[in-house]
Amino acid sequence: MKIYRVGGAIRDELLGLPVKDQDYVVVGATPEEMVQLGYRPVGKDFPVFLHPETQEQYALARTERKIAQGYKGFEVYAAPGVTLQEDLARRDLTINAIAKDSAGTIIDPFGGIADLQAGVLRHIGPAFVEDPVRILRVARFAARFGFQVAPETFELMQEIVHAGETEALVAERVWQELANGLMEQHPSRMFHVLRECGALARILPEVHALFGVPQPAHAHPEIDTGVHTMLVIDYAASQHYPMEVRFAGLVHDLGKGTTPPEEWPRHIGHEARSVKLVADLCERIRVPRECRDLALLVARFHGTVHRALELRPATIADMLQATDAYRKPARFTAFLQACASDFHGRSGFAEHPYPQTEHLSRALQAANSVDGGAIARQIERAHADDADLPLRIKHQVHAERVNRIKSFLGSSSIPH
């Protein structure tokens, strides 16, 4: 029995990057032998075991054969006779098919080290086309490392799309790869690769539709809505904003993709159209509720936030209520981060001031100084028999919040 470290751990080690997870391949062993040595079986589709002390994953060397459409349509064969090279050959890219033995010797049968040095994402063999998830993975690695996709690999990605394999992708797996890609240093590279190979139109047609749609040049020097969207998510990444913020930035302007061309470059009412499109997209690819809810708020209110310095106190109070800022201040912070990313995600605007963030944060602070409980008790004493008591309390609390915001605006040093 021989054990090798494989895959991403070796790749990142060679690139001088932090190694997060260690994966191992075991050659020459049976499942029974692994159990006898104390390893705990966890694999459902193929033999994977957890080390009895480190809990790291050890997989028996295996081969795969395509038997049905989709990324789950594989028949797995694992036996002591499967070699390390046969196991590495089933992987997606050369840079992920490098191994190291216990003595520290590198095994690189497919030229992965040369591709790391050249900054190239290259498939290993023709079996690459059998798994549509590999399109998403290649695009994600492009965003992570800034590598170029080898021309022959790009052709296979297009072949996968044209064969309709992307239709067999499981929604949860699509979301997982997209979420991971959004968390890379330059997430726009993922979407550019997906667009160029034709996959974006199949997987996220709403985002694909934004490219080529013009916006007013005075507000958007980059003009193209798709280009703007890419600038937004890259800005959010540069600020290390959480994934929820980056996803909201990706989908905040979907409604502009449905504006009739005769109305270009204006996009009146795009916020309302965006809300419906965001909801449908989130349902289709199973976006987690927290991401969905923030994205819906940003799609609906980002234009209002941009006008924050011009808004009346009552309008600000209404927006704070509609965004549930009083009960969920952390989400409101993320909401403002996404709106700021929208503002800065324009050509030449990355360093421009955006006082709206502080303006609305301080307005919320002022509104939160209202003691709703004290108001409720006072009204209950004065109107104990009022059938509309809850509504009376709600209106009074809102009125007091408006007054506090008005006082804040009168004393604010923030330009407005």
C-alpha positions as CSV (number, residue, x, y, z in Angstrom):
1,M,0.0,0.0,0.0
2,K,1.3,3.4,-1.0
3,I,-0.1,6.8,0.0
4,Y,0.3,10.0,-2.0
5,R,-0.7,13.7,-1.4
6,V,-2.5,14.9,-4.4
7,G,-4.4,17.6,-6.1
8,G,-5.0,21.2,-4.9
9,A,-2.6,20.9,-1.9
10,I,0.3,20.1,-4.2
11,R,-0.7,22.8,-6.7
12,D,-1.0,25.5,-4.0
13,E,2.2,24.4,-2.4
14,L,4.1,24.8,-5.7
15,L,2.5,28.2,-6.2
16,G,3.6,29.3,-2.7
17,L,0.0,29.7,-1.6
18,P,-1.4,28.6,1.8
19,V,-2.6,25.0,1.8
20,K,-6.0,24.6,3.2
21,D,-7.0,21.0,2.7
22,Q,-4.9,17.9,2.3
23,D,-6.2,15.1,0.1
24,Y,-4.6,11.7,-0.2
25,V,-4.8,8.8,-2.7
26,V,-4.1,5.3,-1.5
27,V,-2.8,2.8,-4.1
28,G,-2.7,-1.0,-3.6
29,A,-5.3,-1.2,-0.8
30,T,-8.8,-2.6,-0.3
31,P,-11.6,-1.1,1.7
32,E,-11.3,-3.9,4.2
33,E,-7.6,-3.2,4.8
34,M,-8.4,0.5,5.3
35,V,-11.0,-0.3,8.0
36,Q,-8.6,-2.7,9.7
37,L,-6.1,0.1,9.9
38,G,-8.6,2.3,11.7
39,Y,-9.8,4.4,8.8
40,R,-13.5,5.3,8.9
41,P,-15.4,4.9,5.6
42,V,-17.5,8.0,4.5
43,G,-17.7,7.8,0.7
44,K,-21.1,7.1,-0.8
45,D,-20.2,7.1,-4.5
46,F,-16.6,5.8,-4.1
47,P,-14.3,4.6,-1.4
48,V,-13.2,7.5,0.8
49,F,-11.9,7.2,4.4
50,L,-11.1,9.5,7.2
51,H,-7.7,9.1,9.0
52,P,-8.3,7.8,12.6
53,E,-6.2,10.7,14.0
54,T,-6.1,13.7,11.6
55,Q,-9.6,13.1,10.1
56,E,-8.1,14.0,6.7
57,Q,-9.6,12.3,3.6
58,Y,-7.9,9.3,2.0
59,A,-9.4,8.0,-1.2
60,L,-8.7,4.6,-2.9
61,A,-7.2,5.0,-6.3
62,R,-10.0,4.8,-8.8
63,T,-11.0,5.2,-12.4
64,E,-14.3,6.5,-13.8
65,R,-16.4,5.7,-16.8
66,K,-19.2,7.9,-18.2
67,I,-22.5,6.0,-18.3
68,A,-25.2,8.8,-18.2
69,Q,-25.6,12.6,-18.7
70,G,-24.5,15.0,-15.9
71,Y,-21.8,15.1,-13.4
72,K,-23.2,12.2,-11.4
73,G,-23.4,9.9,-14.5
74,F,-20.2,8.0,-13.8
75,E,-19.4,4.4,-12.9
76,V,-16.5,4.2,-10.5
77,Y,-14.0,1.4,-10.3
78,A,-11.6,1.1,-7.3
79,A,-9.3,-1.8,-6.8
80,P,-5.7,-2.4,-5.6
81,G,-4.6,-2.7,-9.2
82,V,-5.5,0.9,-10.1
83,T,-2.3,2.9,-10.5
84,L,-1.6,6.4,-9.3
85,Q,-1.3,7.6,-12.9
86,E,-4.7,6.1,-13.8
87,D,-6.2,7.9,-10.8
88,L,-4.6,11.2,-11.8
89,A,-5.7,10.8,-15.4
90,R,-9.4,11.1,-14.4
91,R,-8.9,14.6,-12.9
92,D,-9.8,17.7,-14.8
93,L,-6.7,19.8,-15.2
94,T,-3.0,19.1,-15.4
95,I,-2.3,21.5,-12.5
96,N,-4.7,19.4,-10.3
97,A,-3.0,16.1,-11.3
98,I,0.3,16.4,-9.5
99,A,1.2,14.1,-6.6
100,K,3.9,13.8,-3.9
101,D,5.0,10.6,-2.2
102,S,6.0,10.2,1.5
103,A,9.7,10.9,0.5
104,G,8.7,14.2,-1.1
105,T,9.2,13.1,-4.6
106,I,6.9,14.9,-7.1
107,I,4.9,12.8,-9.6
108,D,3.8,14.9,-12.6
109,P,2.7,12.6,-15.4
110,F,0.8,15.3,-17.4
111,G,3.0,18.4,-17.3
112,G,1.1,20.2,-14.5
113,I,4.2,22.0,-13.2
114,A,5.0,23.4,-16.6
115,D,1.4,24.7,-16.9
116,L,1.7,26.2,-13.4
117,Q,4.8,28.1,-14.5
118,A,3.2,29.2,-17.7
119,G,-0.1,30.2,-16.1
120,V,-2.2,27.8,-18.2
121,L,-5.4,25.9,-17.4
122,R,-5.2,22.7,-19.6
123,H,-7.3,19.6,-19.6
124,I,-5.7,16.2,-19.2
125,G,-7.6,14.1,-21.8
126,P,-10.7,13.8,-23.9
127,A,-12.7,12.6,-20.9
128,F,-12.8,16.2,-19.8
129,V,-16.0,16.6,-21.8
130,E,-17.8,14.0,-19.7
131,D,-18.4,16.3,-16.7
132,P,-20.1,19.7,-17.3
133,V,-19.1,20.9,-13.8
134,R,-15.6,21.2,-15.2
135,I,-16.6,24.3,-17.1
136,L,-17.5,26.0,-13.9
137,R,-14.3,24.8,-12.2
138,V,-12.0,26.0,-15.0
139,A,-13.8,29.4,-14.9
140,R,-13.3,29.5,-11.2
141,F,-9.6,28.7,-11.4
142,A,-9.3,31.5,-14.0
143,A,-10.7,33.9,-11.4
144,R,-8.5,32.5,-8.6
145,F,-5.1,32.4,-10.4
146,G,-5.5,34.7,-13.3
147,F,-4.4,31.8,-15.6
148,Q,-5.4,31.6,-19.3
149,V,-7.4,28.7,-20.6
150,A,-5.5,26.6,-23.2
151,P,-7.2,27.0,-26.6
152,E,-7.8,23.2,-26.9
153,T,-9.4,23.2,-23.5
154,F,-11.6,26.1,-24.4
155,E,-12.8,24.2,-27.5
156,L,-13.8,21.3,-25.3
157,M,-15.7,23.6,-23.0
158,Q,-17.6,24.9,-26.0
159,E,-18.3,21.3,-27.0
160,I,-19.8,20.6,-23.6
161,V,-22.1,23.6,-23.9
162,H,-23.1,22.8,-27.5
163,A,-23.9,19.2,-26.5
164,G,-26.4,20.4,-23.9
165,E,-24.5,18.9,-21.0
166,T,-25.0,22.1,-19.0
167,E,-28.7,21.4,-18.9
168,A,-27.9,18.4,-16.7
169,L,-26.1,20.4,-14.0
170,V,-27.6,20.1,-10.6
171,A,-28.7,23.5,-9.2
172,E,-26.9,23.1,-5.9
173,R,-23.6,22.3,-7.6
174,V,-24.0,25.3,-9.9
175,W,-24.6,27.6,-6.9
176,Q,-21.6,26.0,-5.0
177,E,-19.2,26.8,-7.9
178,L,-20.6,30.3,-8.5
179,A,-20.4,31.1,-4.8
180,N,-16.8,29.9,-4.7
181,G,-16.0,31.9,-7.8
182,L,-17.5,35.1,-6.4
183,M,-15.2,34.7,-3.4
184,E,-12.0,34.8,-5.6
185,Q,-9.8,37.8,-5.9
186,H,-11.1,38.7,-9.4
187,P,-14.5,37.1,-9.7
188,S,-15.2,38.8,-13.1
189,R,-12.8,36.5,-14.8
190,M,-15.0,33.5,-14.0
191,F,-18.0,35.2,-15.7
192,H,-15.9,36.3,-18.7
193,V,-14.7,32.7,-19.3
194,L,-18.3,31.4,-18.9
195,R,-19.6,34.0,-21.3
196,E,-16.9,33.3,-23.9
197,C,-17.5,29.6,-24.0
198,G,-21.3,30.0,-24.2
199,A,-22.0,28.6,-20.7
200,L,-23.2,31.9,-19.2
201,A,-26.1,32.1,-21.6
202,R,-27.2,28.6,-20.5
203,I,-26.5,28.8,-16.7
204,L,-27.3,32.5,-16.0
205,P,-29.1,33.9,-19.0
206,E,-30.2,36.9,-17.0
207,V,-26.6,38.0,-16.4
208,H,-25.6,37.1,-20.0
209,A,-28.3,39.4,-21.3
210,L,-26.7,42.5,-19.6
211,F,-23.7,42.5,-22.0
212,G,-24.2,44.8,-24.9
213,V,-26.9,46.8,-23.2
214,P,-25.9,50.5,-23.0
215,Q,-26.4,52.9,-20.1
216,P,-26.1,56.8,-20.1
217,A,-22.4,57.6,-20.5
218,H,-22.5,60.5,-18.1
219,A,-23.5,58.2,-15.2
220,H,-21.7,55.1,-16.6
221,P,-18.5,55.9,-18.5
222,E,-18.1,52.1,-19.2
223,I,-21.6,52.3,-20.9
224,D,-22.1,48.5,-21.2
225,T,-24.3,47.1,-18.3
226,G,-22.4,43.8,-18.3
227,V,-19.1,45.5,-18.0
228,H,-20.5,47.6,-15.1
229,T,-21.7,44.4,-13.4
230,M,-18.2,42.9,-13.6
231,L,-16.7,46.1,-12.2
232,V,-19.2,45.9,-9.3
233,I,-18.3,42.4,-8.2
234,D,-14.5,43.1,-8.6
235,Y,-14.9,46.2,-6.4
236,A,-16.7,44.2,-3.8
237,A,-13.9,41.6,-3.9
238,S,-11.3,44.3,-3.6
239,Q,-13.0,45.4,-0.3
240,H,-13.2,41.8,0.9
241,Y,-16.9,42.1,1.2
242,P,-18.8,38.8,2.1
243,M,-20.2,36.6,-0.6
244,E,-23.8,37.8,0.0
245,V,-22.7,41.3,-1.0
246,R,-20.9,40.1,-4.1
247,F,-23.9,38.1,-5.2
248,A,-26.2,41.1,-4.7
249,G,-23.8,43.1,-6.9
250,L,-23.9,40.4,-9.6
251,V,-27.7,40.5,-9.9
252,H,-28.7,44.1,-8.9
253,D,-29.3,45.4,-12.4
254,L,-30.9,42.3,-14.1
255,G,-33.9,44.4,-15.1
256,K,-31.7,46.4,-17.5
257,G,-31.3,43.3,-19.6
258,T,-35.1,43.4,-20.3
259,T,-35.3,47.1,-21.3
260,P,-36.7,47.4,-24.8
261,P,-33.9,48.6,-27.1
262,E,-35.9,51.6,-28.3
263,E,-35.7,52.9,-24.7
264,W,-31.9,52.6,-24.4
265,P,-29.8,54.0,-22.8
266,R,-32.4,54.8,-20.2
267,H,-33.8,52.0,-18.0
268,I,-36.9,53.4,-16.3
269,G,-38.4,50.9,-13.8
270,H,-35.5,48.5,-14.0
271,E,-35.5,48.0,-10.3
272,A,-39.0,46.5,-10.2
273,R,-38.1,44.2,-13.1
274,S,-34.8,43.2,-11.4
275,V,-36.7,42.1,-8.3
276,K,-38.7,39.6,-10.3
277,L,-35.7,38.3,-12.2
278,V,-33.6,38.0,-9.1
279,A,-36.3,36.0,-7.3
280,D,-36.7,33.6,-10.3
281,L,-32.9,33.1,-10.6
282,C,-32.5,32.4,-6.9
283,E,-35.3,29.8,-7.1
284,R,-33.8,28.1,-10.1
285,I,-30.2,27.6,-8.8
286,R,-31.2,27.3,-5.1
287,V,-29.6,30.4,-3.8
288,P,-29.5,30.3,0.1
289,R,-32.2,32.5,1.7
290,E,-29.7,35.0,3.2
291,C,-28.2,35.7,-0.2
292,R,-31.5,35.9,-1.9
293,D,-33.0,38.3,0.6
294,L,-30.1,40.7,0.5
295,A,-30.1,40.6,-3.3
296,L,-33.8,41.4,-3.5
297,L,-33.3,44.4,-1.3
298,V,-30.4,45.7,-3.2
299,A,-32.2,45.2,-6.5
300,R,-35.2,47.1,-5.3
301,F,-33.5,50.0,-3.3
302,H,-30.1,50.7,-4.7
303,G,-31.3,53.7,-6.7
304,T,-33.0,55.0,-3.5
305,V,-29.7,54.7,-1.6
306,H,-27.8,56.6,-4.3
307,R,-30.2,59.5,-3.8
308,A,-30.0,59.3,0.1
309,L,-28.6,62.8,0.5
310,E,-31.7,64.2,-1.2
311,L,-34.3,62.1,0.6
312,R,-36.8,63.5,3.2
313,P,-36.6,62.1,6.7
314,A,-39.9,60.2,6.2
315,T,-38.6,58.6,3.1
316,I,-35.5,57.5,4.8
317,A,-37.5,56.1,7.7
318,D,-39.7,54.2,5.3
319,M,-36.7,52.6,3.6
320,L,-35.2,51.6,7.0
321,Q,-38.4,49.9,7.8
322,A,-38.8,48.2,4.4
323,T,-35.2,46.9,4.6
324,D,-35.8,45.6,8.2
325,A,-32.8,47.7,9.2
326,Y,-34.0,48.0,12.8
327,R,-34.1,44.3,13.5
328,K,-31.2,43.3,11.2
329,P,-28.5,46.0,11.3
330,A,-25.8,43.6,10.2
331,R,-27.7,42.9,7.0
332,F,-28.3,46.6,6.5
333,T,-24.5,47.1,6.6
334,A,-24.1,44.5,3.9
335,F,-26.9,46.2,2.0
336,L,-25.0,49.5,2.1
337,Q,-21.8,47.7,1.0
338,A,-23.5,46.3,-2.1
339,C,-24.9,49.7,-3.0
340,A,-21.5,51.3,-2.5
341,S,-20.0,48.6,-4.8
342,D,-22.6,49.6,-7.4
343,F,-21.5,53.2,-7.2
344,H,-17.8,52.5,-7.2
345,G,-18.1,49.8,-9.9
346,R,-17.9,52.3,-12.7
347,S,-15.0,53.4,-14.8
348,G,-13.1,56.1,-12.9
349,F,-15.3,55.9,-9.8
350,A,-13.4,53.5,-7.6
351,E,-11.9,56.3,-5.5
352,H,-14.8,58.7,-5.5
353,P,-16.4,59.5,-2.1
354,Y,-19.7,57.8,-1.3
355,P,-21.2,59.7,1.7
356,Q,-24.5,57.9,1.4
357,T,-23.1,55.0,3.4
358,E,-22.3,57.1,6.5
359,H,-25.4,59.2,6.0
360,L,-27.8,56.3,6.2
361,S,-25.8,54.5,8.9
362,R,-26.1,57.6,11.1
363,A,-29.8,58.0,10.2
364,L,-30.4,54.4,11.4
365,Q,-28.5,55.2,14.6
366,A,-30.7,58.2,15.2
367,A,-33.9,56.3,14.5
368,N,-32.7,53.5,16.8
369,S,-32.5,56.0,19.7
370,V,-36.3,55.9,19.8
371,D,-37.5,53.9,22.8
372,G,-40.4,52.0,21.2
373,G,-41.3,50.2,24.5
374,A,-41.7,53.5,26.4
375,I,-43.9,54.8,23.6
376,A,-46.0,51.7,23.7
377,R,-46.5,51.9,27.5
378,Q,-47.5,55.5,27.3
379,I,-50.1,54.9,24.6
380,E,-51.4,51.9,26.4
381,R,-52.0,54.0,29.5
382,A,-53.7,56.7,27.6
383,H,-55.8,54.6,25.2
384,A,-56.3,51.2,26.9
385,D,-59.6,50.6,25.3
386,D,-58.5,51.5,21.7
387,A,-59.1,48.6,19.4
388,D,-56.5,49.9,17.0
389,L,-53.9,50.2,19.8
390,P,-51.1,48.2,17.9
391,L,-51.5,50.4,14.8
392,R,-51.5,53.6,17.0
393,I,-48.3,52.5,18.6
394,K,-46.7,51.6,15.2
395,H,-47.6,55.0,13.8
396,Q,-46.3,56.9,16.8
397,V,-43.0,55.0,16.9
398,H,-42.6,55.7,13.2
399,A,-43.4,59.4,13.7
400,E,-40.8,59.7,16.4
401,R,-38.2,57.9,14.3
402,V,-38.9,60.5,11.5
403,N,-38.4,63.3,14.0
404,R,-35.1,61.8,15.2
405,I,-33.8,61.4,11.6
406,K,-35.0,65.0,10.9
407,S,-32.9,66.3,13.9
408,F,-29.9,64.3,12.7
409,L,-30.2,65.8,9.2
410,G,-30.4,69.3,10.7
411,S,-27.2,68.7,12.7
412,S,-25.3,66.5,10.2
413,S,-21.9,67.6,9.0
414,I,-22.2,65.1,6.1
415,P,-22.8,67.1,2.8
416,H,-26.3,66.6,1.6
